[in-house]
């Protein structure tokens, strides 16, 4: 089962949309972590075996400095996504990154690329 923890910068409406297709998604703001530190959010995700989804580069930095393999993080580098667009994006890219994230990885999604721990997958530009 896909278990995600989007952080505060991402739209809460994506939670319901992804839940409607069977994903287990909790938004940081909905579980009382709206003002929590990145480290606290990562600790929660680690305990609950969730992938952190974020706009924040600091999540990757925290993991790199700590050397921890978990939790996995998925950084979205596309600003201004509404809930529907975020849900569609995650459903589209998950087949390409899901296995790596299940094992413990850092992924970055841009309009053109999906990067996973140094490996890069080229995708067509999304519009």
N, C-alpha and C positions, 0 to 999 in steps of 0.2 A: 504494500500500500504506500502511496505517495504521502509523505507527512512534511508539511511546510510550516515555517514561521516567518511570514513577511514582517518586516520591521515598520516602524512608525511612518516612514516616508512614502509608503506604498498604499494605494487605495484599499480601504476595507471592503468595498463592494466586490473585489475579486475573490474574497473568501467565500461568499455565497455562490458565486458562479462556478468556482472550482469544486465546491462541495456538491453542487448539483450534478457533477460528472463523477462523483465518487472519491475525490481527493480529500484527505484529512488536513485541513488548513486552519490554523489559529493565528489571528493577527495580534502582534505584540500589544497594541492598544486595547484589545478586547480581553486580555488576560492580566491587566493591571501593570503593564510594562511600558506605558507610553513615555515615561520619563526615566526609564532605566538606562544604565550605561551599556555600551556595546558588549562589554565583558559579561555583564549579567544576562543579557539576551543570549549570547553564545553559550553560557553555562546552562541556561534553561534548555536551549535547543539540544545541547549535548545530552543532558539528563533524559529528555523526552524523545530522543532520536529523531529530531526534525532537521530539515535543511533550512538554514536562514536565507531568506530572499531579501535583498537590500539594494539601495542606491548608493550606499556608503562604502567607500574604499577602505575605511578603517577596519571593517570586519576581516578582510583578507589580511591586513597588516597584523591584527591581533593574532590570527592563527599562524602566520609566518613566524612571528617573534616567539610564540609559545612552542612551536614545533608540533602542535597537536594535529592529529589527523581528522578529528571530529570536533564540532559538527561540520558538515559540508556547508559551503556558502555559495550562493548564486547571486552575483552582483549584476544588476540591470543598469546598463549605461545608456539608457534611453529615457530622457526626461519627459515629463508631462503625460505619461500613459494613464488613461482612465482605467477603471476596474475591468471593463470588458476587454480592452486592448491588452492589459496585463495578463488576464486569464487566457486569452487566445495565444499570446506569445509563449507563455509557459507550456501550454498544451502542444504547441508546434515544436518547441525545442526539446521538450522532455525526452522524446525517443533518442535524441543525440547525446544527452548529458546525464540522463537518469541513472544508468548503471554506474558511471563514475562517481556521481554524488552519493549513491548508496554505499559505495566503498570508502568514501572520504576524499573529497576533492574540493577545489575552488574553481568555480566557473565564472566567466564574465561574458555577458551577452551585450553586444552592440548592434547597431542597425545592420552591420555587414558580417560580423564574425561571432563565433562562439569559441572562447578560449578556455581550455581546461589544463591547468598545470603545465603550461608551456606548449602543449599541443594545440593547434588551431584548426578549426573546421571552417571552411569558407561556405557561406550561404549566400543566396541571392539577396539583394537589398530588399528589405521589407518596407512596404508603404501602407 
